[in-house]
Amino acid sequence: MDPPPSQQNVPTPQSAHTSPLHDEDCAFCQIITAYPIVSPLESSQTLSEALNPEKLHPPAFVLLSTEHVVAFLDIFPLVRGHVLLCPRRHAEKVGDMTSREGMEIGRILPLISRAVVRATMPDIPHAEVDYNIVQNNGPGAAQVVPHTHFHIVPRYPFESTYTPYTTPKRKPPPQGIQATAILFGRGQRHYRDDDDAEGLIKVMRKEVAEEWRREFGGGNVSVSDRSDAVEEGQSGRTSGSSEAQQEGAGASSATRI
């Protein structure tokens, strides 16, 4: 059957079906291809060896490297602990991602956010901590690297010299241009302090591992596969089929990275 006239000769979007796996000219693809897929639940030593910053110059401090997503410290951060999360495959804009990639980003983003703010501001409860999640598409929207990425930007208490060893005190929020910059996840950037980053990334990986265990368990199967299995199990219970219940329960026990 021919499609309705309104659907004939509609060009296929140049997105997931035509984008290359990696672009050799893309700065983020260079990071992604340099580092292997590795479970965040591996030992600190294993992660340090697999994600050694010195594999690249300038160094890359990789927080997470899974089958579908990669996270690393921004080389020109707005603040200490500024992290970028992106799909492993080269996709220039959000609309160029596959639904599977979007799902993986959606599952990992809350986990990474909690881990980042707990690593950078450990004595502030998540309910009280502030941070930006920023995502830009295209040069006109302030996207600098043409590879889809999400910024996780911790926002330390205003007017404070916060360190993990002091108790920050909140001050009145800034006004005017400074307030607007913070609102949109902007501000003055500085080159990353690599000496500090070396220690910070280890703390962040530890927090990611804790969040991962809490969220997904401790096995070796995919986040999305685990979710699919849980949904199948729930569907089986709804249908009243004991066989479907058993299959769903068996499938939902697996977790792949």
C-alpha positions in Angstrom: 0.0 0.0 0.0 1.3 3.4 -0.9 1.7 6.0 1.9 -0.7 8.9 2.0 0.2 11.7 -0.4 1.4 13.9 2.5 4.0 11.3 3.3 5.3 10.6 -0.2 8.8 11.7 -1.1 9.6 12.8 2.4 13.4 12.8 2.7 14.9 10.6 5.4 16.4 12.8 8.2 20.2 12.9 8.2 20.5 11.7 11.7 21.2 8.3 13.3 21.1 6.5 9.9 23.7 8.6 8.2 26.0 9.9 10.9 29.4 8.3 11.1 30.3 6.3 14.1 33.2 8.7 14.8 34.5 11.9 13.2 38.3 12.1 13.2 38.2 15.9 13.3 35.9 15.9 16.3 37.6 16.7 19.6 35.1 14.6 21.5 35.4 11.6 19.1 39.2 11.7 19.7 38.6 11.2 23.4 35.9 8.6 22.9 38.1 6.5 20.5 41.1 6.7 22.9 39.3 5.0 25.8 37.7 1.6 26.0 34.3 0.6 27.3 34.9 -0.2 31.0 32.5 -1.0 33.9 32.2 1.8 36.4 32.2 -1.0 39.0 35.8 -2.0 38.3 38.5 -1.3 40.9 40.0 2.1 41.2 43.3 0.8 39.8 41.6 -0.8 36.8 39.8 2.4 36.0 42.9 4.5 36.5 44.8 2.2 34.0 42.0 2.0 31.4 41.1 5.7 31.6 44.6 7.0 32.0 44.5 10.8 31.2 48.0 10.6 29.5 46.6 8.6 26.6 45.9 12.0 25.0 47.6 15.4 24.9 46.2 17.5 26.4 45.1 14.9 29.0 41.5 13.8 29.1 39.9 13.0 32.5 37.2 10.4 31.7 34.6 9.8 34.3 32.5 7.1 32.6 32.9 5.1 29.4 30.1 2.7 28.6 28.8 1.2 25.4 26.6 4.2 24.6 27.8 7.2 26.6 31.0 8.9 27.7 31.5 11.5 30.4 34.6 13.6 31.1 35.8 16.8 32.7 35.5 19.9 30.5 39.0 21.3 29.5 37.7 24.9 30.0 35.3 24.6 32.9 33.0 27.2 34.2 33.7 25.9 37.7 35.6 23.0 39.3 33.9 19.7 38.5 32.3 20.9 35.2 31.5 17.6 33.4 30.4 16.8 29.9 28.2 13.8 29.0 27.8 12.7 25.3 26.8 9.8 23.2 29.7 7.5 22.1 28.6 7.7 18.5 29.2 11.0 16.7 25.8 12.9 16.6 26.0 16.7 16.1 22.7 17.6 17.6 20.1 16.1 19.9 17.9 15.4 16.9 20.7 13.3 15.4 20.7 10.8 18.2 18.9 7.5 18.0 16.0 6.8 20.4 18.3 4.2 22.1 21.0 6.9 22.6 18.5 9.3 24.0 17.3 6.7 26.4 20.8 5.9 27.6 21.6 9.6 28.1 18.3 10.0 30.0 19.2 7.1 32.3 22.7 8.2 33.0 22.2 12.0 33.3 20.5 11.9 36.7 23.0 9.4 38.1 26.0 11.5 36.8 24.5 14.7 38.2 24.1 13.2 41.7 27.7 11.8 41.6 29.2 15.1 40.4 27.6 17.3 43.0 28.3 14.9 45.8 32.0 14.7 44.8 32.3 18.4 44.6 30.0 19.5 47.5 29.8 16.4 49.7 28.4 18.2 52.8 25.4 19.7 51.0 22.4 17.4 50.6 21.1 17.0 47.0 17.8 18.7 47.9 19.8 21.8 48.8 22.6 21.8 46.2 22.5 23.8 43.0 23.7 22.9 39.5 23.0 23.6 35.8 22.3 21.0 33.1 22.9 22.8 29.8 22.6 21.5 26.3 23.2 23.6 23.1 22.5 22.7 19.4 24.4 24.5 16.7 26.8 27.5 16.6 23.8 30.0 16.9 22.9 28.3 20.2 26.5 28.5 21.6 27.5 24.9 20.7 31.3 24.9 20.2 32.1 21.3 19.6 29.7 19.7 17.0 29.1 16.5 19.0 26.0 16.4 21.2 26.8 16.9 24.8 25.3 17.9 28.1 27.0 20.1 30.6 26.7 19.3 34.3 27.9 22.5 36.1 28.0 22.4 39.9 27.0 25.8 41.4 28.9 26.4 44.6 27.3 28.6 47.3 27.3 32.2 46.3 30.1 34.4 47.5 31.9 31.5 49.2 35.4 30.0 48.9 34.0 26.5 49.1 36.2 23.4 49.7 35.2 19.9 50.8 36.8 20.8 54.2 34.7 23.9 55.0 31.1 24.4 55.8 29.7 26.8 53.2 27.3 29.5 54.1 24.7 30.6 51.6 24.6 34.3 50.7 22.0 36.3 48.8 22.1 35.3 45.1 23.7 37.6 42.6 21.8 40.1 40.6 21.8 41.5 37.0 24.2 40.1 34.4 25.8 37.7 36.8 22.5 36.2 37.8 21.6 35.8 34.1 24.9 34.1 33.3 24.3 31.5 36.1 20.7 31.0 35.0 21.8 30.0 31.5 24.8 28.0 32.6 27.3 30.6 31.5 30.2 32.5 33.0 33.9 33.0 32.8 35.9 29.9 31.8 39.4 29.0 32.9 41.8 26.3 31.8 41.3 23.1 33.9 43.7 22.6 36.8 45.0 19.1 35.8 46.7 18.5 39.2 43.4 19.0 40.9 41.5 17.1 38.2 43.7 14.0 38.8 42.4 13.6 42.3 38.8 14.9 41.6 38.2 12.4 38.9 38.9 9.5 41.3 36.4 10.8 43.8 33.8 11.3 41.1 34.3 7.7 39.8 33.8 6.4 43.3 30.5 8.3 43.6 29.4 7.1 40.1 30.0 3.5 41.2 27.9 4.0 44.3 25.1 5.5 42.3 25.4 2.8 39.7 25.0 0.0 42.3 22.1 1.8 43.9 20.4 2.4 40.5 21.2 -0.7 38.4 22.8 -3.3 40.6 26.2 -4.8 40.2 26.2 -7.1 37.1 27.6 -6.8 33.6 24.6 -6.1 31.4 23.2 -2.9 29.8 21.2 -0.2 31.6 18.6 -0.2 28.8 18.5 -4.0 28.7 17.8 -4.1 32.4 14.9 -1.6 31.9 13.5 -3.5 29.0 13.6 -6.7 31.1 11.8 -5.1 34.0 9.1 -3.7 31.7 8.7 -7.2 30.2 8.4 -8.7 33.6 5.7 -6.1 34.6 3.9 -6.8 31.4 3.9 -10.5 32.2 2.5 -9.9 35.6 -0.3 -7.8 34.2 -1.3 -10.5 31.7 -1.5 -13.0 34.6 0.8 -15.5 32.9 3.0 -17.2 35.4 5.4 -18.2 32.6 5.7 -14.5 31.5 6.3 -13.6 35.2 9.2 -16.0 35.4 10.8 -14.8 32.1 10.5 -11.2 33.2 12.0 -11.9 36.6 14.8 -13.8 35.0 15.5 -11.1 32.5 15.3 -8.3 35.0 18.1 -9.8 37.1 20.6 -9.1 34.4 22.5 -5.8 34.2 24.9 -5.0 31.3 27.3 -2.0 31.2 
